[in-house]
Amino acid sequence: MNRKEIFHEFSKSKIGLAGIGILGMLFALSVIAVITIPVDTFKEWNDPSSWINYPKTSQPAWINYFSSEKIPEHKILTNPQTSSQTTGEISIISQYYVIDYSYDGFPSDFIFEYSAQYSGAPLLKMLVTRPDGLKIDLMSRSLPQSDSFIYSEQIFSTDDSVKKNLRKNSNNFVFPIDLLSAEDVVFSETGQNKILKGKYVFQVNFYNVDSIVDIKSSKLILGGKVYGIIGTDELRRDLAVGLLWGTPLALFIGIAVAIGSVVIGLIYGVYAGYKGKKTDEALMRFNDVIYALPALPLLIILAVTIGNSIFLIVGFLVIFGWVGVAKVSRSMAIQIKTLQYIESAKIMGQKDIKIIFKHILPQLLPYTFASIAISVPAAITTEAGLSFLGLGDPTFPTWGQILHDANSFGAAARGLWWWILPPGIMIAITGLAFVFIGSAMDKIANPRLKR
């Protein structure tokens, strides 16, 4: 059966086409991950400082669509409106962050983070305009004297200077401000301790004499309890990033292991079956030795003693994955080598290698494709199992590594379902896609299954 016939038969299989559709979506997710998420994420994944601005163990933002009360969403605003003006010798740089607050709970905090280059000692002033028109001065401070160096700072809502400025507005509120946090005061109605919904404008002004403050970067962080598509984990990491990057990593591991083990097993088994006699006996005894070895305990030992690099794990999985394919391909080669055209090729003086690669292996293409498809889920789940046991490569955000971290922090006992279900579902969907494809190819390789 040639390739055209294989593809023609495969196109008739609904379950095979369903598998191709799922696989296409997984490849699309992989492309999105590669294009939209920087490769440096691998270095940052286990660096706590890279995720300090994110909330801890927050739920996905979409749960607000199914909740009677809207939970405050964690927002990281990085694109403020900027304006500048000069009055005499004084230059003013202003940044505005507009927030449409429509949640039923108070934010957990707010943080302004910036990096600026300046000379002299500029004045920084931060204020907020509420939906009711009340303007509150949050803080004013002079920055350190500088001869044009870059200064970075984080201003928290818990700063003493913020609390002092809020006390100046105590006459606007009927409740004692000292008993509340800064964010509770800013987002409360003046008549009662109740959420004031609407548009808030946070304004940050930089005043300087004779020179302009060059703001390199700035962001306003409004703390909340829900964030992103999938939420965050105990280390504040955005799980959507890990889940997306886990897709190309899972496909790489599965396909690389499947192709490597199937190709090695196919050539090994066909060569043994074609040569026969002592060569076949010696090769099959070695195959039996490898087949009898306990794969998982040896993989654990190898990962602990040699290393747990993702590339080493792929190599280990290939070493233990080819033996089953070799047994089946050997039995097929024994049958094929008795056919008349193989005998004719021998009489014509063709070399054994040419006969194997030109006349025998092409006959095993349906079985090859089926074996590759069926081997992929096993490779992905094995790597996930090793990572779950803490023996995977921690520098790569694989689905197994995410599940390992969830288990380490007791996510199941704490009810953090968004940390457990998404990677588990992705492993199941990926495995299902290749099982569908493998089942369709198996029917082509074994026509008796069609009946």
Protein Blocks (a to p, Z undefined) as FASTA:
>chain_A
ZZklmmmmmmmpmklmmmmmmmmmmmmmmmmmmmmpcfklmmmmmmmklmmmpcehiacf
klmmmcfbdcddddddfbdcdddddehjbccdddddddddfbfbdcfbdcdddddddedj
dddddddddfkopacdfbdcdddddehiaddddddfkbmklmmmmmmmmmmpcbdfklpc
fklmmmpcfkbccddedjdddddddddehiacddfbdcdddddfbecjkopcfkopafkl
mmmmmmmmmmmmmmmmmmmmmmmmmmmmmmmmmngmmllmmmmmmmmmmmmpcfklmmmm
mmmmnopcfklmmmmmmmmmmmmmmmmmmmmmmmmmmpmklmmmmmnopafklmmmmmmm
mmmmmmmmmmmmmmmmmmmmmmmmmmmnopacfkbccfklmmmmmmmnommmnopaklmm
mmmmmmmmmmmmmmmmmmmmmmmmmmmlmZZ
